[in-house]
């Protein structure tokens, strides 16, 4: 239900954004530090961070001198790693993320922002490597993981006069993505698996 509500909000907002005089758009790219929150933790150690990237575009609609609405479309590689002395487990995920943040411009190029994000799982796999004999086992992510991920974004940024943006953002996953009732991959059916992603981005306004 949440994902359909979010899509409807974006569709309603698009005509207003495109007809606005104070409308800007640009591109962005950056680095992800990804992890998964797994509760309860039945098999320590907990997952560790996995490095990824993101690339996409954004639009900006000025509501006032201080407030902006910024929808974004971004391709993002996410997941986590989990290692113990005998087994290495890697979760590799690629999402198409749609977000819409409200941005408040404090002054001197500094801004803070927050808003929802909806991710659509495009590709990915769960990989398990036996460190003893070197054998590998793979599971398609869409067979054990939910196809959508709902999260909330918080961040801050700095805009240069040249139109270059530097943003720091934290995406807090709100939905349980474990969709493996047969426990064929890494997680038990009663474990909740939620995304956690820290991002640093560089963007550029094109108009």
N, C-alpha and C positions, 0 to 999 in steps of 0.2 A: 504493500500500500504506500509506503514511504517513497519508493522510487517513482511510482506513477504521479504522486503529488508533486514531486520535484520536477519531473518532466513537464507537467502542465504549467507550473510556475515559469519555467524557462520559455515555453511557447507563448505564453501571455505577454512576457516581457519583451520578446524579440521585436514586434512591430514598433513599440515605443522607443526602443534603443535605436533602430535603424532610421527612424524619422527625426531623431533628436539632432539639434545643431551641435551640441557639445558631445560629439561622438568621436572616439579615437579607437584605434586598433593596433595590434602589434604581435610580435612573436617572442617566445621565451624558451629557455632551455636550462638544464642544470643537473645537479647531483642529488640522488636520494640516499638516505641511510635508513634502511627498512628493517623492521622486525615484526614478530607476531607475539601477541599476548595469548598465552595458553593457560586456561584455568579450568579445573585444578591442575597443577603441575604433577603429573603422576610418574613421569620418567625424567628426573633431573639428568643433566643440567637443562635449564631453560634455553629456548632458541637464542641465538646470537645474531648480531646485525649482519645484513647483506647489503652491499653497495649496488645501486642502480642509477639509472638516468631518467630524465623526463624531457619531452620536447612537444611544443604545441603553440597555440595562439590564444590571444585574449582580446576583449573589447572593453571599453570604458565609457560609461555614460555618467556625466556630471549632474547630480541632483542639485548641488549648490557649490559654492566655492570650497567647502570642506568635505562634502560627502560625494562618493562615487559608488556606482554599482559596476562590478567587474566580473562578467561571465568568462569562463575559460574552457578550452577543449585541449586535453593533454594526453599524449601517450606516455605511459609510465611503467618501468620495470621494477618489480617489487618482490617480496618474499622474505626468507630468513634461512639461516644455517643452524644446524644442530650437530654437535660432535661429542662423541665419548671415545674411550680408548679402543673400542672395537668397531663402531659404526659411525659413518658420516651421513647425515640426512640434509638434503637441500630442497627448499621450496622455491621454485622459479616461476614467477607470475608476470604477465604483461596485461595491463589494463588500459582501457580508454576511459579517462576520467573527465566528467563534466562537473564543473563547480560554478558557484555564483557567490562571490564574497561582497560584503559591504565594506567600503574602505573610508576611513576618516583621516584626512590630511591635517596633521598637527601643525605643520609649518616647517620652513627651512628644508623642504624636500622629504621630511619624515612622515610616515603614515603607519597606521595600524589597521588590521582588517580581520574579518571573521565571516564564516558562512558554511553552507553545506556542500558536500561533494558526493557524487554518485559514480561509482566505478563499474565498468562492464568488463568482465574477464574475457580477453581476446585469445590468449594462448598461455601455456605453462605446463609444468610437469613437477612431480615429486620424485626426487632421485635419492636412492639409498645405496651407499657404497660400503661393502664389507672390507674393513681395513686389514683383516687377517688373510683372506684369500683373494681380495681384489675384485670379487664379483659385484655386479651392479644390477639394480632392479629399478624400473621406471613405472610411474603411474601418471596417466593423463590428468591434469589438474581439474578439468571439467567433469571428471568421473567421481572426484572425492571432495570437490570444493564448490561453493555456491557461485553462481554466475554473476551476481551483483554484490557490491560492497558499498555500504553507506557509511560516511564518516563526516566529521566536522573539522573545519580548518581554522587555525588561529595563526596570526603572523604579524610581521612588521616589515617595512621596506623603506628604501631611500631612492629618490628619483633625482638624477642629475639634470641640469639644464639642457643637455644634449638629447634627452629623451631616453637615456639608459636607466633601467630599473634594477635594483638589487634587492631581492626579497628573501627573508627567512620565514619558513612555514612549518607548522606541525599539524599533521593530519591524524586525528584520533578516530580510529575505527569504532563504530557503534554496533555493527551487526555481527552476529556469530556466523562465520563462513564455513564451519565444519559441516560437510554434507556427505559423510562417509558412514552410514549406518552399519555397514558390514565390517567396518574397521579394517579395510583392505590396505590402507596406507599407514600413516604415522600416528593418528590420533584416535583415542577411544570415543565412542559415540556421545558420552556425557561431558566431553571437554569442549569448552568454548574457545574458538580461535578468532581473534580480532586483529586487524591490521594496525600498525604503528609506523608512521613514516615522517622523518624529518627531511626537509628539502631546502636547498639553497639554489636560487634561480637568478639568472641574468636575462632581462628582457629589453626590448627596444620598441618604442612607439613609432609606427611607420608614417603616420599622418599628423 
